């Protein structure tokens, strides 16, 4: 895969991932803005309203018909949280032109024009969005926000993050808050949309067997021409957490307890985060990890037990599904694993196995188009440009001593327990 990027206007970048590995082309457009309490709900709603119809394709039925004419292309969108930023994501996947009957018109080109039209040329009525669409999507968003409790594992992790980052951007829920929806209407939502489009960081990714004409198609697109240069309004660096929140117990009608332990890692540099990845894999990031083996397998205290490293925030979150009565035992055993890591109670073999597991995972990045786009977007956001080969090389250099240094910086910040 050959990756290149170019700033086509200040604050707007085009990323090309050229590969003949796939029969499809994937176009992804990311709008990145600061996570803020005042705008988080409206931003999430904008994504949902845009997909309902554009100036050219006024209904979802018309969009679907157009996708069918593009040999069954697929369109999707969503909301993500990347560090202290909220990201509106839009995707269109199209069969590569080389696998279609010869034509004077590029199917990829038409697909690019369509997705740009949906995002940057929205359907308007009376100087606002279409009222019907806004009201319907407000109702859908209310159900989505209220339904977050249905996935107890994810809910517990989100709640731990909220407690850990009280009053800070990363503590915000990516889809926003029900109480905000009442004050949103088709007019003020459109005003927020205009502000977002004027200020956000825009990244356009095209993955597949593409030629230089793709760049011209995008640069010459009327919707892109209308976009202004900008000093993007997003958080280039994530704010580190400095306040320890302690223990938080929440009750709900649950059969199984959900225990989440939020850890501060306190890395001093971007380069040190590769060492943290090895530390996390040994701690709880694999089936051979200390938490999985000791808390789940040997002590039989958890149905599930793992840990995950949030690189942008430099936090590790340990997740366990446990019998409610096993809370104290499970928590104590988790703390013992953290102490064992500090006291060097792990082997060189565990370090090497962790490195092999991570490198094996890295090697699959190019196997899926959306995975490779996510990887290079992460590189863009972190400002840490490394090819997949460089990434593998850096992981390979991690030593046991590096992992011990990480272990001695890790501290428990927040313990969250969801019980009945």
C-alpha positions in Angstrom: 0.0 0.0 0.0 1.3 3.4 -1.0 0.2 6.2 1.3 0.4 9.9 0.4 -1.3 13.0 1.8 -1.7 16.6 0.6 -3.2 19.7 2.0 -5.5 20.9 -0.7 -6.6 23.9 1.3 -5.4 25.1 4.8 -7.1 22.8 7.3 -8.3 20.3 4.6 -6.2 17.3 3.7 -6.5 14.6 1.1 -5.1 11.2 1.9 -4.6 8.6 -0.8 -4.1 4.9 0.1 -3.2 3.3 -3.2 -3.5 -0.4 -3.4 -4.7 -3.1 -5.9 -5.5 -5.5 -3.0 -9.3 -4.8 -3.1 -12.1 -4.9 -5.6 -13.6 -1.8 -4.0 -12.7 1.8 -3.4 -13.5 3.3 0.0 -14.0 7.0 0.4 -14.1 8.3 4.0 -14.5 12.0 5.0 -13.9 12.9 8.7 -15.0 16.2 10.2 -13.1 16.8 13.4 -14.0 19.4 16.0 -13.5 20.0 19.7 -15.5 18.0 22.2 -17.6 20.7 24.0 -20.6 20.4 26.2 -22.4 23.2 24.4 -22.2 21.5 20.9 -21.7 17.8 21.4 -25.4 16.9 21.0 -26.0 19.2 18.0 -22.9 17.8 16.3 -24.1 14.2 16.7 -27.5 15.2 15.4 -26.0 16.9 12.3 -24.5 13.6 11.2 -27.9 11.9 11.4 -29.8 14.7 9.6 -27.3 15.0 6.7 -27.7 11.3 5.8 -31.5 11.9 5.4 -31.1 13.9 2.2 -29.1 16.5 0.3 -29.8 19.3 -2.1 -29.4 16.8 -5.0 -30.9 13.7 -3.4 -33.7 14.9 -1.2 -34.7 11.6 0.5 -33.0 8.5 1.8 -34.9 6.7 -1.0 -33.3 8.9 -3.6 -29.9 8.3 -2.0 -30.5 4.6 -2.0 -31.5 4.7 -5.7 -28.4 6.5 -6.6 -26.2 4.0 -4.7 -27.9 1.2 -6.6 -27.0 2.9 -9.9 -23.4 2.9 -8.7 -23.5 -0.9 -8.9 -24.7 -1.3 -5.3 -22.4 1.2 -3.6 -22.9 1.5 0.2 -23.1 4.7 2.3 -22.8 5.0 6.1 -22.0 7.6 8.7 -21.3 7.8 12.4 -19.9 9.7 15.4 -16.7 9.0 17.2 -14.6 10.4 20.1 -10.9 10.7 19.4 -9.0 12.1 22.3 -10.6 15.4 23.2 -12.3 15.7 19.8 -15.6 14.7 18.3 -15.4 13.2 14.8 -18.3 13.0 12.3 -17.5 10.2 9.9 -18.9 9.5 6.4 -18.2 6.6 4.2 -19.0 5.4 0.7 -17.8 2.1 -0.7 -17.8 1.6 -4.5 -16.8 -1.2 -6.8 -13.5 -0.4 -8.5 -13.8 0.9 -12.1 -11.5 -1.8 -13.4 -14.1 -4.5 -12.5 -16.9 -2.8 -14.4 -17.8 -2.5 -18.0 -15.9 0.1 -19.9 -17.4 3.6 -19.6 -16.5 7.1 -20.2 -17.6 8.1 -16.7 -15.8 7.1 -13.5 -18.0 5.3 -11.0 -15.5 6.4 -8.3 -15.8 10.0 -9.4 -19.6 9.8 -9.2 -19.4 8.3 -5.8 -17.0 11.0 -4.5 -19.4 13.7 -5.9 -22.3 12.1 -4.1 -20.7 11.9 -0.7 -19.4 15.4 -1.0 -23.0 16.5 -1.9 -24.5 14.8 1.1 -22.0 16.4 3.5 -21.5 19.9 2.1 -24.7 20.6 0.1 -27.5 19.7 2.5 -31.2 19.8 1.9 -32.6 23.1 3.1 -36.1 24.5 3.7 -36.8 28.1 4.8 -33.1 28.8 5.6 -32.8 25.8 7.8 -32.7 22.0 7.7 -35.9 20.1 6.8 -38.0 20.3 9.9 -39.4 16.8 9.5 -36.0 15.3 9.3 -34.7 17.2 12.4 -37.6 16.2 14.5 -37.4 12.5 13.5 -33.7 12.4 14.2 -34.1 14.1 17.5 -36.5 11.3 18.5 -34.0 8.7 17.2 -31.2 10.3 19.1 -33.2 10.4 22.3 -33.7 6.6 22.0 -30.0 6.1 21.2 -28.8 8.1 24.2 -31.4 6.5 26.6 -30.5 3.1 25.2 -26.8 3.3 26.2 -27.7 1.4 29.4 -28.6 -1.7 27.3 -25.0 -2.6 26.8 -23.9 -2.8 30.4 -20.2 -3.5 29.6 -19.9 -0.4 27.4 -22.1 1.7 29.8 -19.8 0.9 32.7 -16.7 1.9 30.7 -18.4 5.1 29.6 -19.4 5.9 33.2 -15.9 5.3 34.5 -14.6 7.7 31.9 -17.2 10.3 32.8 -16.3 10.0 36.5 -12.6 10.1 35.7 -12.9 13.2 33.4 -15.6 15.2 35.2 -16.0 18.6 33.6 -13.4 17.8 30.9 -14.0 17.1 27.2 -13.1 13.4 27.3 -15.8 12.9 29.9 -18.5 13.9 27.4 -20.8 11.2 25.8 -20.1 11.3 22.1 -23.9 11.3 21.2 -24.7 14.1 23.6 -27.5 14.5 26.1 -31.3 14.2 26.1 -31.8 17.5 27.8 -30.1 19.3 24.9 -32.5 18.0 22.3 -35.5 20.1 23.3 -33.7 23.3 22.5 -32.6 22.2 19.0 -34.6 23.1 16.0 -34.1 23.1 12.2 -32.9 26.7 12.2 -30.3 26.7 15.0 -29.1 23.3 14.0 -28.3 24.6 10.5 -26.5 27.6 12.0 -24.4 25.1 14.1 -23.8 23.1 10.9 -22.5 26.2 9.0 -20.1 27.0 11.9 -18.9 23.4 12.1 -18.2 23.2 8.3 -16.4 26.6 8.5 -14.1 25.7 11.4 -13.6 21.9 11.6 -10.6 19.9 10.5 -11.5 18.0 7.3 -9.7 14.8 6.2 -10.7 13.1 2.9 -9.4 9.5 2.5 -9.6 7.5 -0.7 -8.5 3.8 -0.5 -8.2 1.5 -3.5 -6.8 1.2 -6.9 -6.9 4.9 -7.8 -5.0 7.2 -10.1 -4.0 10.9 -10.0 -7.3 11.9 -11.6 -9.0 11.3 -8.2 -7.1 14.3 -6.7 -8.4 16.5 -9.6 -12.0 15.2 -9.1 -11.9 16.3 -5.5 -10.1 19.6 -5.9 -12.4 20.6 -8.8 -15.6 19.6 -7.0 -17.9 22.6 -6.6 -18.6 21.7 -2.9 -14.9 21.5 -2.1 -14.2 24.8 -4.0 -16.8 26.5 -1.7 -15.0 25.4 1.5 -12.9 28.1 3.1 -9.4 27.8 4.3 -9.3 27.5 8.1 -7.3 27.2 11.2 -9.0 24.0 12.3 -10.9 24.3 15.6 -9.8 21.0 17.2 -7.6 19.8 20.1 -4.2 18.9 18.7 -3.2 17.6 22.1 -5.3 15.8 24.7 -5.4 17.2 28.2 -3.9 14.8 30.7 -6.0 13.9 33.8 -4.6 15.3 37.0 -7.4 14.6 39.6 -7.9 11.2 41.2 -11.6 10.4 41.6 -11.4 7.3 43.8 -14.3 4.8 44.0 -17.7 5.2 42.5 -20.5 2.6 43.0 -23.7 2.8 40.9 -26.8 0.7 41.3 -29.0 -0.6 38.5 -31.1 -3.7 37.8 -28.3 -6.0 36.7 -27.6 -9.7 37.1 -23.9 -9.3 36.8 -21.6 -6.7 38.3 -19.4 -4.6 36.0 -16.1 -3.5 37.4 -13.9 -0.9 35.6 -10.6 0.3 36.9 -9.2 3.5 35.2 -5.4 3.8 35.3 -3.3 6.8 34.7 -0.1 5.8 32.8 1.8 9.1 33.0 3.9 8.6 29.8 6.5 11.4 29.3 6.7 11.1 25.5 4.8 9.9 22.4 7.6 7.3 21.8 7.1 5.9 25.3 3.5 4.8 24.4 4.9 1.8 22.4 6.2 0.5 25.7 2.8 1.0 27.3 1.3 -1.1 24.6 3.5 -4.0 25.6 2.7 -3.4 29.3 -1.0 -3.4 28.6 -0.8 -6.7 26.6 1.0 -8.4 29.5 -1.4 -6.9 32.0 -4.8 -7.6 30.4 -4.6 -7.3 26.7 -4.6 -10.9 25.7 -5.8 -14.4 26.7 -2.4 -15.0 28.2 -2.4 -11.8 30.3 -2.1 -11.6 34.0 -5.6 -10.3 34.6 -7.2 -12.9 32.4 -5.2 -15.8 33.7 -5.3 -14.9 37.4 -8.7 -13.2 37.9 -10.7 -15.2 35.5 -9.1 -18.6 34.9 -7.3 -19.4 38.2 -9.5 -17.6 40.8 -12.7 -17.9 38.8 -13.8 -14.5 39.9 -14.8 -13.0 36.6 -16.8 -14.0 33.5 -14.7 -11.6 31.5 -11.5 -9.9 32.3 -9.3 -7.7 30.1 -7.7 -4.3 29.8 -7.5 -1.7 27.0 -5.1 1.1 26.4 -6.5 4.5 25.3 -3.4 5.9 23.5 -4.8 9.4 23.0 -5.5 9.9 26.7 -2.7 7.7 28.1 -5.1 5.7 30.2 -5.6 2.0 30.6 -9.1 0.7 31.5 -9.5 -2.7 33.2 -12.9 -4.4 32.6 -14.3 -7.3 34.5 -17.7 -8.9 34.6 -18.1 -10.4 38.0 -20.5 -11.8 40.6 -21.6 -8.8 42.7 -20.4 -10.6 45.9 -16.9 -11.0 44.4 -16.2 -7.3 44.1 -13.7 -6.9 46.9 -11.9 -10.2 46.0 -11.7 -9.3 42.3 -10.5 -5.7 43.0 -7.8 -7.0 45.4 -6.5 -9.5 42.9 -6.4 -6.8 40.2 -4.3 -4.6 42.5 -2.0 -7.5 43.1 -1.4 -7.8 39.3 -0.5 -4.2 39.1 2.0 -4.6 42.0 3.4 -7.8 40.4 4.2 -5.8 37.2 5.9 -3.1 39.3 7.9 -5.8 41.2 9.1 -7.3 37.9 7.1 -10.5 38.3 6.9 -11.2 34.5 9.3 -12.8 32.2 11.3 -11.9 29.1 9.2 -14.6 27.3 6.0 -12.7 28.2 7.5 -9.5 26.7 8.4 -11.3 23.5 5.0 -12.9 23.3 3.3 -9.6 23.8 5.5 -8.1 21.0 4.6 -10.9 18.7 0.9 -10.5 19.4 0.9 -6.8 18.7 3.1 -7.1 15.5 0.7 -9.8 14.3 -2.2 -7.4 14.7 -0.3 -4.6 13.1 0.4 -6.8 10.0 -3.4 -7.1 9.5 -3.9 -3.3 9.2 -3.6 -3.4 5.4 -6.1 -6.3 5.2 -9.2 -4.1 5.6 -9.7 -0.7 4.0 -11.5 0.8 6.9 -8.8 -0.4 9.3 -6.0 1.1 7.2 -7.9 4.4 7.0 -8.4 4.4 10.8 -4.7 3.7 11.3 -3.6 6.7 9.1 -6.2 9.0 10.6 -4.8 8.1 14.0 -1.3 9.0 12.7 -2.7 12.3 11.4 -4.4 13.1 14.7 -1.3 12.2 16.9 1.1 13.9 14.6 3.3 10.8 14.9 3.8 9.7 11.3 5.0 6.2 11.1 4.5 3.6 8.4 3.3 0.1 9.3 6.9 -1.2 8.9 8.2 1.6 11.2 5.5 0.8 13.7 6.5 -2.8 13.7 10.2 -1.9 14.1 9.5 0.3 17.1 7.4 -2.4 18.9 10.3 -4.8 18.3 12.7 -2.5 20.2 10.7 -2.6 23.5 12.6 -4.3 26.4 11.6 -5.7 29.7 13.3 -2.7 31.4 11.0 -0.4 29.3 8.0 -2.2 30.6 9.1 -2.0 34.2 9.5 1.7 33.8 5.9 1.9 32.6 4.7 -0.3 35.5 6.2 2.1 38.1 4.3 5.1 36.6 0.9 3.4 36.5 -1.6 4.6 39.2 -5.2 3.8 39.9 -7.3 6.9 39.2 -10.9 5.7 39.4 -12.7 2.5 40.4 -16.2 2.2 39.0 -18.6 -0.6 40.0 -22.1 -1.2 38.5 -24.2 -3.4 40.8 -27.8 -4.1 41.8 
